[in-house]
Amino acid sequence: MLPRWGAIALILVLSSLEWSTTRLATAQQYDTLKPTVSAKAAKALRTKVMQALRNPSALAANRGAIDDYFKKYYFRIMTDTSPQGLGRLAKSREDLFKRILRSSTSKPTQDYITGLTLKAMRVVATGRYHPAVRYNAVLILGELDQKYATKGAPPIPLPAGTDALLDLLEKDEIKKVKIPPMLKVGALVGLERHARFGIDPQYQSRVTQRAIQLIEQQETPAEMTPEVHHWLKCLAGQVLARQFASSGPDEAVNKALLSMIGDQKMSLEDRCRVAALLKEMDYSAAQGLDRTTTVVTLGNLAQAVTSDEAGRARDFKEEMLRGSAGQFQRGAYQAGRAAGGLDSGPHYQRRRLLDRLVALTQGIDAVSAGANPEVKGQLQGLADALRPVIATASEKGTTDVDITDPVIELASNIDQVIRSWKSADQPAEDEAKTVDEFT
C-alpha cells in the first residue's frame, strides 16, 4: 500500500510544480555544464575507471582518469537540459550505482568515487540548474553509502549524505538559491532510506527534530498545494517510523504521528496510511506514551472511515435500485457482472475499503503491543469489529453488492464500540459524549 502511495504522490508533487517550472523556464536560463572531453575520450577513461573499481592497487595510477571521467564528463552530462539530457537522468543515476559504485570490489576506489559524487551532487542540488536535474542530484545524495550492500550485509548510509539531505530540508535557500518543495520531497525520500538502514548517531536527533517540525507545520506554504504539503508531512512521518522501528516511538514522535491521524484537513487515505506506519515501530518497547489519547485518536479515525464508507455504500445501493417496486436487483447485478457488462454502471470501491480498514487494523494491532489490559481490550474490540468486513471484502467471488450491507452495519458497530469505552476520569453524567466531543 505505502509504496503505491509513494509513487502516486510523487507524481502529484511533480505535476503540481509543472506550471511553476514552465514559468521559470521562460524567465531564466538554467545553468548547464558542458563536457570538456568528448564521448569517445570518455569511453576510454571509463575503461580505466572500471579497472580501478576491480583492483585496489590501480587507484593511484588511474586517479587522474577517474577525475577526468566524472568531473569533465559524467557529472556534466547530468546537467543537460535538452529533452534527451533530461530523459537520460534516471538511466545515468542507475548506471552510477548499479554498474559503478555497487559493483566495485575495490573499497578505496569506491570511497573515492563516492566522495567525488557527494561533492558534485551537493553543488548541483543547490545550484541554479533545471528542477529535474536538481531533483536527480538529491536522489543520488540519498543513495550514497559509506558501505554499500553485499549479499551478507545491508548498506550503511553515508553520514555526509545525511547532512546534505538535512541541509536541503532545513533551509529555504542556500547561497541565495531557493530550495523548492520538490527538493524537500527528494530529501525526505533519501532520509527515509537512511532511517531504514541506520542514521549515523550524530544526525539522529537532528533528523527527528526536523521531521517533527514539518509534521507540526499547520499553514500550507505559499509555494505548495495542500495535497503536496500533506504528502510532505506523511513522508516525514515515514522517516520517523523507520527511525524508531526497533526502539518504539517516544512521546514526541507518537504525538506527531497522532496529530496527522487526527487531522481532519488531511484526506482519509493519508490519515489511514499514517496509521499503517505505526506497525513499523515496536510499541512493546515504547515507554511513557499517552496510550489513552492514542486509542481515542484511532477510534475517531475508525468512526470517520466507516461513516464515510457507509455513506458510499448507501449511495451505491440507491443507484442499484430498479423497477417500480424499488427492489434491489442483486441477481441482475451479478449476472451483468459475470457477463462483463457493468463497466459503465455503479461501483462500490472495495479496494479503497480494504486499503483503509487494513491500514487501521495494522495501526491498532501495533499500539496493542505493550498496552495495559484496559487499553488492549479497547483496541481489540475495535479491531474485532473491523476484521469480519475485511475478510468478507477479501473473499474471492465477493461482489460489490455482497459487501454493502456489512459496510453499513460496520459503521453502527464501530459507534457502539466507541460508546462502550469508559474513561476513568470522565464524569458519569458525561459518559454519553462521543469520542470527538472530549478530544
N, C-alpha and C positions, 0 to 999 in steps of 0.2 A: 504493500500500500504506500509506504513512505517513498520508495524510490520513484514510483509513478508520479506521486505528488510533486517530487522534486523536479522531474523533467517537465511536467506541465507548468509548474510555477516559474521555472527558469524561462520558458518560452514567453510567459506572461510578462516577466521583467523586461526581456529584450524587446518585446512588442511595444510595451508601454513607453520605451525610450526611443522608438523608431522616429517619431516626429521630431523630438529634440535633437537627435543625432543628425537627421537630414538638414535641419535648420542650421546647426553648427557647421555642417559640411559646406554650405553655401556661403557662410560668413567668414571662414578661415581656411587656411591651408594647413593640413596636418603635417607634422614633421615626418620625414622618412629618412632612412639611412641606406644609401645605395651601396651595393657590394663593391669593394675595391679590388677584388680578384674575380677572374672570370669563372664561369661554371666549370669549364674544363680544368682550370687550375685548382678549383675547389675539390674536384673529384680526385685529383692526385693527392691533395692534402688529406682528404678523408682516409685514404689508404694508410697513411702514416698514423692518423688518429686511431684507426682500428688496430694497428699493430701495437700501439701503446696501451690500448684497452686490454689486450690479451697478454701483454708481457710487462710486468712491473719495472724491469730494468730498462725498458725502451722509453720511459717517460722523459728522462733527461735529454736524450738525443732528439726527441720529437716534440719537445715543449714549444719550440718556435712554430712548428707546423700546426700544433693544436691551437695556439693563439691565433694564427692567421686564419685557420678554418672557421673558428667560431666568431672571432671579433671582426674579421673582414668580409665574412660571407654569411655564415649560418644565422647569426642573430640579426644581421642586417636585412636578410630577405624576409624576416618575420615582421618587418615594419612596412612592407609593401602594401599600399592602399589600392592597388588595381584590383579588379574583380578576381583575377587569377591569384593574386597575392593573398587576398582575404580568404579565398576559397581553399588555400592550402595550409592555413594556420593550424587546423586540427591535425592534419597529417604530419606537419613539421613537429608539432608537440609530441605526437605519438612516436615518431621516429627518434626524437631526443631521448625518450625514456625506454622504449622497447628495444631499440637497436643499438643504443649507445650506453646510457647510464646503467640500466638494469641488466645488460648483457655482459658488462665488464667483469673480467676476472683479475683485474689489477686495481686494488684498492687505492693506491696513490694516484693513478690516472683518473679513476672515478671521482675521488675527492677534488682533484684539481679542476676537472670539468664542472663539477657541482659548484665550486667557488666562482668560476667564470660565469656560469649561468645565473647564480644568485645576484651577482653584481649587475649584470646586464639587464635582467628582468626587473630589478628594482628601479633602474633608470627608465625603462620603457613604461612600467606601470604608473610611474609618477610624472611622466613627460607629456608633451603636447602631441601625442600620437592618436591615431584613429581609435575610437572606443573599442572596436573588436580586437585591435592589436593590443591595447592595454589589458583588456579582459583576458586574452590569451596569456599574457605575461603573468597575470595574477594566478591563473590556474597552474602555470608552471611553478610558481613560487610555492604553491600548496602541495605539489608533488615531490619537491626536493627532499631527499633523505640524508641523514647523517650515516645511516647504514641501510642499504637497500635490501629488500626482502630476498630471502633464499628459500629453498624448499624446506629447510628446517627451522626457519625463524622469520617472524614478521619484521616489517621495516621499523626503523627508528627515525621519526621525522627530524628534519634539520632545525635545530633551535633558532638559527639566524633566519630561517624561513618563517618561523612562528613570529619572530619580532617584526619582520617585514609585513606580514599579514595584519598584525595588530596595529602597525602604523597606519595602514590604509583604513582600518576600521575606526580608529580613534580620532583621526583628523579629517577636517572638511577640505583642507587643501595642503599641499606640500610644495614648497618653493613657488608659491603663488599659482600653482596649477590645481584646479578643482578635482576633488575625488568624488565622482558621481555615484549614485546608488548602485549601478551595475557592478562597480568595482568592490563595493562593500559586500554585495552578494557573493562575488567571487572569493573575497577574503574569508567569508563565513564558510563557504564550501571547503576551502583549504583547512580552516581551523577545525571543522568537523572531522576531517581526516586525521589531523594531528591529535585531536582528542581521542579518537578511536584507537590509535596506536600508542598514545602516551605523549603528553606535553612535557617538555623539559621543566623541572621544578621551578626554575627561576621565572617562568612565564605563567604558571598555573593561576595564581591569584589575579593577575592582570587579565587573563582570558575570562575568568569567571566574572570579574567586576564589569568588564565591558559588555559581556553578554547580558548580564542583568540590567545594565543601564539601557541597552537597546530595547529590552522587553518592557521596561518601565516607562519608556517614552510614550506619552499619551497623544501628543499632537503629531499629525502626519506632516513631515517636512514638505516644503513648498514644491520641491522637485520630484516628489513621489505621488503616486496614486495611493489610496487607502489599501488596495489589494497588494501592491508591492510592499508597502510598509508592513502589513500583516505578515507577508511572506518573509520579510527580513527578520521580524520578531520570532517567527516559527523556526527559522534557521538558527537563530541564537539559542532557542530552546533546545534544538537538536544538539548543538555544541555542548550545552550543559549536561544533557542526558548522557552523552558519550563520556564526558569528563568525569562524571560521578557514577559511572556504571558499577564499579566494584565497591566503592565506599558507601554508596547511597547518598541521597541529597541531604544537605544541611537545611536549616530552616529558611535561609535566604533564597536558596535555589528552589526549594519546594514552593515557597511563596510566589516566586517569579513565574513558575510554570502554572500554578493555580490561577494567577491573575489572567493568563491567556485563556485557560479553560473556562473561566467565568466571564470573560469579556464578551458582552452581547453585541459589541460593534463588529466583532470578527464573525466570519461565517461559521455555521455549524460544522462544516467539513474541517476547517482549520482547528476549531476547538477540539473536535474528536481526535484529530491527528496529534495534537499536543497531548491529549490524554493517553494515546497509544505510546508516546515517548516515555511515560512513567515505567513501562515494562523494561526499559533499557537499564534501569537502576535497581540496585539491591536494597529494597526498603527494609529488609530484615536487619541490615547493618546500620540503618539510619537512626540517629539519636536526636532527641529534643524537638521532634516535629509536632506541629499542631494537627493531630490526626482528625480532630472533630471538624475543623474547617475544611480539611481535605475531603472528608466524607460528604459534607454539605455541598461543596462545590461539584463533586462528581454527581451527587443526587440532582442538583439543579440542571446539570447538563443532560442527564438521563431524561428528566422531565421535558426539557426543551426539544430533544431529539425525538422522543416518542410522540410528543404532541404534534410536532411538525409532520412526522411520518403518518400519524393517524389522519391528519387533515388531507394529506396527499392520497391516502388510501380511500377516504370518503369521496374525494373528487373523482378518483378512478371509477369507483362503483357507480357514481352518478352518470358518468359518461357511458357506462356499460348498460344502463337501463334501456330496455327496448320494449316496444309493444304498448298497447293502450292500457294494459293492466299494470304496466310498470314493473314487470317481472325481470329479475336478474338472469340473463341468458347465459348461464355457465356452460351448458352443453354447446351452444352455438359458438361461444368464445373458444372453447377447447378444440372444437372441430376446425374452426378457422385457423387457429394457431398451428394445428397439425398439418393443415394444408399450406402453411406458409403465407397466408393471406392477411396477416394483421400488421404488416409493417407500417401502414399509414393510420392504423387505429390507435385507440388509447393504450397507454402502457403505464405500469407501475414499476419504477426502477428498483428491482430487488438488489442489484449490485450496490447502489447507493445505500440502501438499508443495511446490507451486510457490512459494508465498509464502516459505517457509523457504529453499529452495535458491536462489532468485533473490536474496534478501537476502544470503545467504552469498557468492555469486559476486560480487555488487556490492562487498562489503567486500574480498574477496580481490583483485579487479582494481584497486581503489583503492590498496591497500597496495603492489601490484606496481610502481606508478609510482615511479620513482626508486630502486628497491631494487637492491642489488648482484646480480650474476648468480646466485649461490648461492641467495639468498632468493627471487629471481624464479622460479628453477627449481622451488623447493619449492612456491611458491604456484601456479605454472602446473600442476604435477602435481595439486594439489588441485582446481583449477577444471576441469581436463580430465576428471577423474573425475565431476564433478557435471553437466557440460553435456549429455551424452547423455541422461540421465534427464530433465532439464528439457525437452529437445527432444521426447522421446517423450511426456511428460505434456502437452505443449502442442499436440500434433498433433490436428487436427480428426478426430473419429471414434474417438480412443483411449478405451477403456473402462477402468473400474476394474480389471477382470481383466487387461487388457494391461499394466498398469504394475506390478503387484505383484511379479512375478519380478525385473524390473530394479531395483526398490527394494531388495529383499532382497539382490541381488548387489552393489548400490552400497555397502551397509554394509561388506561384506567388502573391496571395492576401496579404500574410504577407509582402513580399517585397514591395508591393505598400503601405501598411500601414506605414512601416518604412520610405519609401521615402517621405511620406506626412508630417512627423514630421518636425517642424521648430524649430530651436534653436535661441533664442533671440540674442545670441552673435555670431552667425555663419555668416561670410561674405556672401553676396549674390552670389559671384562667386563660393563659395564652397558648395552651397546648394545641389548639385548633389552627394556629397560624401555619401557613405553608413555609417551606424552607426559604423561599425567596424573601419573605417578609422579615426574617431575622438575620439575614446576611448583609 
